[in-house]
């Protein structure tokens, strides 16, 4: 099929586009006499009419005053208004039939009742089977959100309540931190969703925010057989009570020009990625498939990928499954005190110099003179041990500088 040559700016050959749409795009099919079956593809909250649900009808008819049921959530409502979607706005009508795309309102107060992908059917004469593909929205990335000014906590709470009206996939619950005060633990669908919510909070509600490191949900099987889902690294159980720990893996698809494949493969391998296959889309583009932990890509993987490919690579991922992993808890100490907001989880393969089983029992061991001390655990050493280690480093550094025979050698050892 040949594409018509047009210019929308100059208004040239626009009629050919409309004719091609009529001739080449098939009309929607459906049975108006069958039970109602409609797909929700979007929704928005209106202060006066409640939730406005946008849908496409596959079968049946929906009218004003119809009793409907949402098959995914099980909620029942009475339709107050139906109509078409027009370029200038919403246009009410008496009914919508199979093949139409439109909207309805039913005084719905909660956006979470109208999930995208859910099926709308008649409450008295329901369809036998829902439309395939519906999956409830499930947060995958979590982080703590706090205000720089502690007195702005009520404003943050009100802002999240307002965002929740139009974004049912956003989840949050109050939490407190010794270092940051009162805030909220928020769950997001992914990194892009998290960045959008943070930008809206700062721009629309004029809030100055402090966010913690993003994390994922870990599945922990304890020694007594109980299974817990941990979304906050600070609440990770003690090592002695853990039998097995699982972390989520995702299927990663990267499309890039073929000259950057050599830069991407080491990056994925460093992030514990498992190579699956590589497909050439054409003479220049390559699609790489990896399976890697979600925790490895939620922080700076995308930025590093763009830097290594000069901005040409694109990234897509979807949840695969939970896999058994050897995880350790990383605590940050400030002047000897633990900062709970900076606690994170890491794989033991990423920190081979630490021994999780010896946490809180082994003494600190310096790797080499003038080198940084590798602690078996972030909380294993006492303040006295750290001070003695710092004194040893300063003495070793002075010995290195004093024994340097030339300026070039002094500059080399000055980085110790």
BAVO-301440 format. One record per residue (C-alpha): residue in three letters; x, y, z. Coordinates in steps of 0.02 Angstrom, whole numbers. Example, Ala and Ser with C-alpha at 12.3 -4.5 7.8 and 13.67 -1.06 7.14 Angstrom:
2
> residuo/px/py/pz
> ALA/615/-225/390
> SER/684/-53/357
//
This chain:
416
> residuo/px/py/pz
> UNK/0/0/0
> UNK/73/167/-55
> UNK/67/314/65
> UNK/-7/474/-10
> UNK/107/624/-28
> UNK/33/763/77
> UNK/76/924/166
> UNK/-29/959/318
> UNK/50/1131/335
> UNK/2/1184/158
> UNK/-158/1081/152
> UNK/-102/981/0
> UNK/-183/813/-40
> UNK/-274/798/126
> UNK/-425/719/40
> UNK/-317/572/-14
> UNK/-280/531/168
> UNK/-464/526/214
> UNK/-503/418/62
> UNK/-364/297/108
> UNK/-433/283/285
> UNK/-605/237/219
> UNK/-537/117/88
> UNK/-399/28/183
> UNK/-446/29/368
> UNK/-585/-96/404
> UNK/-739/-39/497
> UNK/-759/-100/678
> UNK/-855/-261/701
> UNK/-971/-315/840
> UNK/-1147/-375/880
> UNK/-1262/-242/953
> UNK/-1382/-379/1009
> UNK/-1251/-471/1114
> UNK/-1219/-435/1299
> UNK/-1122/-276/1332
> UNK/-933/-294/1318
> UNK/-827/-135/1322
> UNK/-642/-104/1353
> UNK/-583/37/1467
> UNK/-430/124/1394
> UNK/-421/280/1502
> UNK/-510/379/1638
> UNK/-499/548/1721
> UNK/-572/628/1876
> UNK/-691/776/1864
> UNK/-733/877/2019
> UNK/-918/887/1972
> UNK/-956/725/1880
> UNK/-835/605/1964
> UNK/-733/485/1859
> UNK/-757/497/1670
> UNK/-723/327/1593
> UNK/-664/314/1412
> UNK/-703/149/1325
> UNK/-723/56/1162
> UNK/-876/-53/1136
> UNK/-849/-226/1059
> UNK/-1025/-294/1083
> UNK/-1192/-236/1149
> UNK/-1264/-65/1187
> UNK/-1243/52/1335
> UNK/-1376/182/1374
> UNK/-1414/310/1505
> UNK/-1482/232/1667
> UNK/-1404/63/1623
> UNK/-1340/-45/1766
> UNK/-1160/-96/1731
> UNK/-1026/-200/1815
> UNK/-837/-187/1801
> UNK/-779/-367/1785
> UNK/-603/-340/1852
> UNK/-648/-249/2013
> UNK/-827/-309/2031
> UNK/-895/-133/2059
> UNK/-1075/-94/2005
> UNK/-1142/75/1950
> UNK/-1289/158/1864
> UNK/-1242/255/1707
> UNK/-1288/440/1714
> UNK/-1219/500/1548
> UNK/-1145/425/1389
> UNK/-1070/513/1240
> UNK/-943/525/1101
> UNK/-766/593/1103
> UNK/-752/745/991
> UNK/-602/857/950
> UNK/-689/1002/1036
> UNK/-737/901/1191
> UNK/-863/774/1253
> UNK/-1031/762/1163
> UNK/-1174/675/1259
> UNK/-1291/557/1166
> UNK/-1430/433/1205
> UNK/-1331/272/1180
> UNK/-1171/193/1115
> UNK/-1170/30/1017
> UNK/-1043/-99/959
> UNK/-896/-19/867
> UNK/-914/152/950
> UNK/-782/239/1054
> UNK/-850/352/1190
> UNK/-867/386/1374
> UNK/-986/366/1520
> UNK/-1006/439/1694
> UNK/-1087/355/1843
> UNK/-1041/461/1996
> UNK/-886/354/2024
> UNK/-783/429/2164
> UNK/-632/314/2158
> UNK/-521/303/2004
> UNK/-452/136/2063
> UNK/-621/56/2022
> UNK/-594/94/1836
> UNK/-432/6/1794
> UNK/-362/21/1619
> UNK/-393/-141/1525
> UNK/-546/-190/1628
> UNK/-707/-249/1544
> UNK/-874/-160/1564
> UNK/-1029/-269/1551
> UNK/-1213/-266/1594
> UNK/-1252/-304/1775
> UNK/-1411/-403/1735
> UNK/-1353/-487/1573
> UNK/-1163/-501/1585
> UNK/-1050/-565/1449
> UNK/-984/-741/1467
> UNK/-799/-696/1459
> UNK/-701/-537/1492
> UNK/-584/-463/1362
> UNK/-409/-537/1376
> UNK/-254/-444/1431
> UNK/-314/-361/1591
> UNK/-185/-357/1731
> UNK/-206/-253/1889
> UNK/-79/-113/1908
> UNK/56/-168/2030
> UNK/191/-52/2098
> UNK/367/-114/2061
> UNK/478/31/2116
> UNK/471/110/2289
> UNK/554/261/2367
> UNK/527/376/2515
> UNK/471/555/2482
> UNK/498/690/2614
> UNK/490/879/2617
> UNK/643/984/2651
> UNK/539/1085/2775
> UNK/457/969/2901
> UNK/311/1088/2923
> UNK/260/1053/2741
> UNK/212/874/2781
> UNK/22/911/2776
> UNK/46/995/2606
> UNK/133/839/2541
> UNK/-7/730/2604
> UNK/-140/838/2520
> UNK/-40/841/2357
> UNK/-27/651/2353
> UNK/-214/637/2388
> UNK/-251/748/2238
> UNK/-133/653/2123
> UNK/-213/489/2178
> UNK/-380/550/2108
> UNK/-313/542/1930
> UNK/-182/406/1951
> UNK/-246/245/2027
> UNK/-77/159/2004
> UNK/5/274/2133
> UNK/14/198/2307
> UNK/82/278/2465
> UNK/82/256/2652
> UNK/153/363/2793
> UNK/326/326/2860
> UNK/450/415/2972
> UNK/639/429/2968
> UNK/757/481/3106
> UNK/857/585/2983
> UNK/718/655/2871
> UNK/566/662/2984
> UNK/391/621/2923
> UNK/357/572/2743
> UNK/277/440/2633
> UNK/333/275/2560
> UNK/271/282/2380
> UNK/252/142/2253
> UNK/267/171/2065
> UNK/247/68/1908
> UNK/425/108/1854
> UNK/560/239/1849
> UNK/469/351/1724
> UNK/313/348/1832
> UNK/417/397/1984
> UNK/499/543/1894
> UNK/331/607/1831
> UNK/255/604/2005
> UNK/404/694/2080
> UNK/399/828/1945
> UNK/213/856/1970
> UNK/235/872/2158
> UNK/371/1003/2135
> UNK/291/1102/1993
> UNK/105/1093/2026
> UNK/111/1100/2215
> UNK/272/1201/2239
> UNK/353/1075/2356
> UNK/539/1052/2388
> UNK/566/865/2404
> UNK/698/746/2469
> UNK/688/568/2401
> UNK/775/410/2459
> UNK/859/283/2347
> UNK/733/185/2242
> UNK/709/2/2286
> UNK/606/-147/2231
> UNK/500/-278/2320
> UNK/600/-424/2388
> UNK/522/-590/2436
> UNK/599/-663/2593
> UNK/568/-838/2661
> UNK/607/-845/2846
> UNK/674/-994/2941
> UNK/502/-1025/3018
> UNK/424/-1041/2844
> UNK/336/-873/2836
> UNK/350/-770/2677
> UNK/362/-580/2687
> UNK/370/-450/2548
> UNK/493/-311/2590
> UNK/482/-145/2496
> UNK/589/-45/2618
> UNK/771/-101/2639
> UNK/772/-33/2816
> UNK/641/-163/2864
> UNK/741/-308/2792
> UNK/746/-453/2918
> UNK/902/-504/3010
> UNK/1019/-623/2920
> UNK/997/-758/3052
> UNK/808/-767/3021
> UNK/818/-780/2830
> UNK/811/-949/2743
> UNK/798/-886/2563
> UNK/784/-717/2479
> UNK/714/-682/2306
> UNK/723/-526/2198
> UNK/624/-478/2041
> UNK/701/-506/1871
> UNK/646/-418/1712
> UNK/660/-455/1527
> UNK/760/-313/1451
> UNK/754/-265/1267
> UNK/882/-140/1201
> UNK/878/-72/1023
> UNK/1038/13/968
> UNK/1147/44/815
> UNK/1265/-102/788
> UNK/1423/0/822
> UNK/1374/17/1007
> UNK/1348/-168/1044
> UNK/1523/-182/1115
> UNK/1485/-42/1238
> UNK/1318/-113/1295
> UNK/1366/-294/1329
> UNK/1494/-255/1466
> UNK/1368/-137/1546
> UNK/1235/-272/1555
> UNK/1358/-400/1619
> UNK/1415/-282/1757
> UNK/1233/-265/1809
> UNK/1216/-455/1828
> UNK/1126/-471/1662
> UNK/1100/-640/1579
> UNK/1121/-634/1391
> UNK/977/-714/1294
> UNK/994/-673/1110
> UNK/1029/-537/983
> UNK/926/-496/829
> UNK/972/-386/682
> UNK/821/-281/636
> UNK/906/-211/480
> UNK/1082/-171/423
> UNK/1109/-44/563
> UNK/992/-82/708
> UNK/1017/-224/832
> UNK/898/-284/969
> UNK/981/-360/1123
> UNK/884/-466/1246
> UNK/942/-486/1425
> UNK/868/-544/1589
> UNK/930/-447/1739
> UNK/877/-395/1915
> UNK/758/-248/1920
> UNK/861/-172/2061
> UNK/1008/-152/1941
> UNK/915/-42/1815
> UNK/807/71/1922
> UNK/945/189/1977
> UNK/1064/245/1838
> UNK/1061/107/1707
> UNK/964/209/1579
> UNK/1077/361/1596
> UNK/1232/253/1578
> UNK/1157/167/1428
> UNK/1123/333/1343
> UNK/1299/393/1382
> UNK/1380/238/1306
> UNK/1274/246/1147
> UNK/1276/436/1120
> UNK/1089/439/1156
> UNK/1039/319/1016
> UNK/989/166/1119
> UNK/811/134/1179
> UNK/763/27/1328
> UNK/609/-75/1367
> UNK/580/-202/1506
> UNK/441/-307/1581
> UNK/431/-409/1740
> UNK/486/-590/1719
> UNK/491/-682/1886
> UNK/570/-688/2059
> UNK/736/-779/2070
> UNK/840/-838/2215
> UNK/979/-713/2256
> UNK/1114/-687/2385
> UNK/1071/-516/2456
> UNK/1158/-413/2589
> UNK/1100/-260/2683
> UNK/1202/-100/2661
> UNK/1188/30/2799
> UNK/1261/205/2793
> UNK/1335/276/2952
> UNK/1351/461/2987
> UNK/1467/497/3133
> UNK/1437/321/3195
> UNK/1247/332/3184
> UNK/1146/235/3057
> UNK/1050/338/2928
> UNK/896/233/2896
> UNK/844/334/2743
> UNK/1004/282/2652
> UNK/990/96/2686
> UNK/992/-12/2529
> UNK/1006/-190/2470
> UNK/1143/-260/2360
> UNK/1199/-426/2291
> UNK/1348/-505/2377
> UNK/1429/-525/2206
> UNK/1435/-336/2190
> UNK/1530/-318/2355
> UNK/1645/-471/2367
> UNK/1752/-394/2505
> UNK/1608/-406/2629
> UNK/1552/-560/2722
> UNK/1367/-546/2770
> UNK/1375/-697/2885
> UNK/1506/-612/2993
> UNK/1408/-452/3017
> UNK/1428/-364/3185
> UNK/1563/-488/3239
> UNK/1718/-472/3129
> UNK/1845/-333/3154
> UNK/1883/-207/3019
> UNK/2021/-258/2900
> UNK/2111/-131/2791
> UNK/2140/-192/2612
> UNK/2309/-106/2592
> UNK/2406/46/2656
> UNK/2334/210/2592
> UNK/2178/114/2540
> UNK/2000/127/2599
> UNK/1951/7/2737
> UNK/1833/-134/2683
> UNK/1715/-171/2826
> UNK/1635/-343/2835
> UNK/1473/-252/2874
> UNK/1425/-71/2867
> UNK/1386/-80/3053
> UNK/1525/-197/3106
> UNK/1658/-72/3162
> UNK/1656/40/3312
> UNK/1704/223/3310
> UNK/1871/185/3398
> UNK/1918/60/3262
> UNK/1875/183/3124
> UNK/1979/321/3205
> UNK/2129/205/3220
> UNK/2109/156/3039
> UNK/2105/338/2983
> UNK/2264/372/3083
> UNK/2349/226/2997
> UNK/2298/292/2827
> UNK/2367/465/2866
> UNK/2533/391/2926
> UNK/2546/282/2772
> UNK/2509/430/2661
> UNK/2646/533/2743
> UNK/2769/391/2717
> UNK/2721/381/2534
> UNK/2746/568/2507
> UNK/2908/580/2605
> UNK/2987/435/2509
> UNK/2942/503/2338
> UNK/3105/537/2239
> UNK/3028/647/2105
> UNK/2880/765/2082
> UNK/2797/644/1962
> UNK/2808/504/2090
> UNK/2740/620/2225
> UNK/2591/662/2117
> UNK/2558/480/2087
> UNK/2556/434/2271
> UNK/2461/590/2322
> UNK/2303/505/2264
> UNK/2319/369/2394
//
